[in-house]
């Protein structure tokens, strides 16, 4: 099997991935930096133009956010890269990634640094996931040079808002997932040794607006309805409700004012992570019950904004087959890997919810993502590009 695809594997390893990572990571593409995202999208459109087929930059769906006063405000996102190649081919795949990072334009972590004699590259987004995008492109270019490549059609989506929930690109991803045999997503490996993320929980982000009644803190506090106290009570009730299968993190309370006024407005921000679909159902009921109880006890109005944007991703039979194929391919390349459950979420959750099996940590090996110590293990670019190439060629010949 390996020798049959030696030319394609060698081509994948020889692609100029490190140069691309350096160039792309030098551009700040924090999720809210629309200018940086526009520059990044243009570079990616040029890079992916080496593939046959259609390359487009697609406007994101508009979004909204809840401000500190509980008011809905419009939220814009960057454009998303969409590539479609051979839509009539017998084997159809979806490959996804994201161009945004967690590091905003005002974040102090902006520079690239070579470590360990160049074996490791430290920098914003090098592993999460500009390295993943580079090796994805290398694998697709190698696929195009292989005689077996013509059996595979694929769509590529590289979105601009994955780190903030993908609300502006969710429809595009769902549309691209239709009719696909399998999907590969290029988040970095779950562990530096290449371990893949297996089952993932879902994730829901909520902004819960509490409206009370202001009053003088000294003259008539009994006439007030303290929104901060109600929000704190709701946060504590939610925290006490966490259990196996449902992580709950009350993260922030906005609101309040002068010490001599009863505060009439507060916003509680909370994240919930259900392990299974039935845990998500129970979480919805829990939120409704606790909101109703707090509203009654504190005589306040409570409005819930947000929802579960990432469904839970258990490993079903088809996903298990895809994991076996990926792990067998890694072993054939002499770099055995396994998979394990993880607490993180990504676009792989949403793809799996479309009924498409997905392995969503096909990207580079590295570590310390979402911190100033984020780093890429440079040799993993060639290693993982070859893995993707072999996986796709095996899907072309063997199916799933």
N, C-alpha and C positions, 0 to 999 in steps of 0.2 A: 504493500500500500504506500509506504513512504517513498520508495524509489520511483513508483509510478508518477509521483507528483513532485519529484525533486526540483525540477526547473521552477515550478511555481513557488515552492517553499523558499528556494534561494532568492527568487525575485522579491518575495515579501521581506526577507531579512535585510536585503540590500537597499530598501527604500530610504530616502533621506528624512527619517522620522525625527531624529534628534534636532536637526536644523529647524524643522517645522515647529517642534515643541518650544524651542527657544524663541522663535519669531512670534508665535501665537501667545506665549506666556508673558512676553514683554508688553502686551496690550492689556490694560485693565478692562476686564469684561465682567465686573460685578453685576449682579442681577438688576440693579437699579441704575447702572451707568449706561444710559441708552446710546450715547455717542460711542462709547467703547464697544458696545455690542454691535452697533452698525459697522464699525471698522472690522470687527472680528468676523461678522457675517460675510462681508465682502471678500475677505481673505479666504474664507472657507469655500465660498462659491467659486472662486478662481481655482482653488486646489482641487475641488471635486469635479471640475470641468474636464479633467483628464479621463473621466469615465464616460462611456457612451450613454445616451439617453438624455433626459430632461433634467436641468438643474434650475431651481427657482428659489427665490426668497419670498416667503409667505408672511403676510401681516398676521400678528397675533390677534386673538379675540380680546376685546376690551375687558378689563377687570375693575374691581373696586376694593377699597380698603376702609376699615373703620378707624377714624381718628380718635385722639384722646378724649374728645367730647362726645363720642358715640355717634358721630355723623359719618355717613357713607361718602367717600371721596373717590373720584375716578382714578384708575391705575393703568398706566400704559406699560407695554412690554416691547422688547426688541423683536425683530423679524426672525423667522425660523427657516433653516435650510431644508429643502425637500428635493430629493433626487429619486427619479424613477427610471429603472433600466429593465428592458425586456418584460413588459407586463403580460405577455402571452406565453412565456416560458413555462415548462411543466412544473418546475419547483420554484415556489415563491417564498422569499425570506424578507424579514424586516430587520434593519439595523438602526439602532438609535443611540444618541449621545446628547450632551449639552455643552453649549459654548459659554454659559455663565459660570461665575465662581462666587464664593461667599465673601470675597474681599472687595469692598467698595473702593471708589476712587479716593476716599479720604483715609483708607486703612494704611497703617505704616508698612505693611508687608507688601512690597511691590517689586523687589529686585530678585534676580536669579543669582545663585551661588553654586559653584562646583565644589563638591566634597569628595573625599577619599580618592583624590587623583582623577576626578572626572567620572568615577563609577556611579556617583549619586548626584542628582541635580535637585537643589532646593529652590523652591519658588512657588508663587501663587498659581494654583491650577495645573501644575506640571503633571500631577497624578490624577487629579479630579477636575477636569478630565481631558486636558488637551493632549496628554500622552495617549489616552484612549482613542481620541479622534484620529491622531496620526497613524496609529497602528491599524485602526479600522480601514482607513483609506489605503494603506499599504496592502492589506489583505485583499481588498476589492480590486486593486490594480493587478495584483498577482493572479486573482481569479480570472480577470479579463484576458490575461496572457496564456491561460490554460485551455487546451482543447475541450475540457469538460465544462468550461465556464458558460458556454451557450445554453446549457440545460437550466441555468439558474436565472431567474428574474428577481429583482429586489427593489425595495424602497428604503431610502435613508432619510431619517428625520433627526436633525440636530437642532434642539430647541434653545431658547434664550432665557427660560424661566424655571428650569428644573429645580434649582436650589430654593425657590420660593413656592414650590407646589405645582408648577406646570399648568396653572389654570388658563393661561393664554394659549397653550399649545395642546391641551387635552383633546380637543376635537380632531386636530390634525393627526395626532398619534392614533386615535381610535380608528379614523378612516384608513390610515396606512396599514393597520393591523389586519384589516379584513382579508380573509382568504389566504392568510400566510400559513405555511407549514410550521415555521418556527421563527423565533426572534432572538437576536443577540444584542445586548446592551453593554456599553463600554465604560461602566463605572470601574474604578480600580478594584483589584482583588481585595477580598475581605481581610486577608492577612498578608504580610510581606512575602510569605513563602508561596503565594499564588492560590491559596485556598479560596474557593468560590463561595459567595453567599447563596444559601439555599432558601429555605422558607423565610418569609419576612412577615412582620405584622402589618396591619394597616395603619393609617395615620389620619387624624382629624384635627384641624385647627379651628378654634372658635374664639370669637370676640363677643362677650356677653355684656350687654349694655344694661346698667341698672339706673333707673330714674327715680329719685326720691323727692324730698321737699326741703327747701332751704329754710332756715330759721336762725334767730340770734342765739349764739351758744350760751349766753348768760341770761337773757331776759325770758326767752320762751323756747328752750331746746325741745320741750315735749311736743311742740307743734311741728318739729322737723322730722324728716324721715332720712336717716343717714345712709347714703348710698355706699360710702366706703365700708361701713360696718357690714352692710348686707353683702357686698362683694367679698369681703374677708370671710364671712360666714359660709358663703357658697364655695369659696376656695378650699376652706377646711373640710367641708362635707365631701367635696370631690376628692380631695387628697385621702380622706379616710376610706373612700370607696374603692381605691385601687386594690387589685387582687391578681392572682395568677391568671394570665390570659388578658389582662387589661391594665396597661400602664397609664397613669393619669398624672400630668405635670401642670399644675397651676403656675404660670410663668411670670405674670405681671399684672399689676393693677394700676390703671391710669385714673386720675381724678383728684378730687379734693380741692382745697383752697385755703383761705385765711383761717387761723385758729379760732376766730370768734364767730365763725359761720358753720352751721350744720351743712355738710356737703350734700348736694342734691344730684350729683352725677358721678358715675364710675364705670370703668370698662375693665372686665376681667378677661385676660388672655389665657387660654388653656389648650394643651395638646393632649389627645388621647390616642393610645396605640393598642387596638384590639388584635389578638393573635389570630382569630378565626372569624369567619363571617357571622357566626352566632354570637361571638363576643361583641361585634360591632352593633348587632341588633340590640343586645342588652345595654350597650353604652348609650344608644339613642334614648332608650327608655329611662335610663338612669339620669341623664341630663334633664329630660322633661320633668321627671319626678322631683329632682332637687330644685330646679328652677321654680316649680310651682310651690314647693314648701317654703323657700326663702321669700318669694314674693308675698305669700300670705303672712308669714311670721313678721316680716319687717314692713309690711304695707307699702311696698314699692312695686314699680313696673319693671319687668325684666324681659328683654328681647334678645334672642340668640341669633347671631350672625355666623356664617361659616358652615363647615360640614366636613365629612370624611372624603377628602380628595384622593387618598390612596387606599384602595381596598386591600384587605389581607391577602397574602400570597402563599398559601400552602402548596406543597409539592404534590401534584396529582400524577396519575399514571403517565400521561404524555410528557409532562415536565421531567419525570424521573428518567424516561427514555433519552431525552435530550441531554440531561446531566451525564448519563452513562456514556453517550457518544462523545461528549466533550472530554470527559475524564479518560476514556480509552484513547482518544486522540493525543492528549497530553502525554500519556504513558508511551505511546508509539514514538513520540518525539523525544523520549528520554527524560521527561520532566513531570513525573506523576503528581497529581493534585487531587484534592477531595473537595467536598462542600460541607457547610455547616450552617445552621440557622443563625440569623443576625437580627439585631433590633432596629437596623436602619431601614429606610424606605427609599424608593426611587421610581422612575417611570416603568420599571419592570413590573411593579404592582399593577399598574393600569393595563399593561399589555396582557398580563396573565388573566385579568378580569374580562378581557375580550375573548378568552378561550384559546389563546395562542401560547404554546409552551415557550418559555424564555429562560435563558441564562443571562443574568444582568450584571455580572462582574467579569466580563471578558477583557477589560482594559488592563492597563499596566500594573506591575507590582510597585508598591511604594508604601507610604505610611504617613501618619500624623496629619491626615487631611483635615481641613477646616481649622488649621492652626498655622502659626508662622514657622513651624518645623516641617510643613508638608514637603515631601520629597518623592522623587521618581528614581527607581532603580533602573539605570540606563540600559543594561543588558536585557531587561524584560521587554523592551520595545520589539526587538527582533523575535524574541521568544514567543511573545503573545501574538504578534502578527502571523507567525507561522502556524500557531494554534488555530487562529480564526480561519486561515486559508484552508487548512486540512479539514476542519469541521465543515466548512461550506462545501468543499469538494466531496466529502463523504455524504453529506445530505443530498448532493446532486446525484450520486450513484446508488445510494442505499435507501434514501428516504428516511422516515422516522417511524 
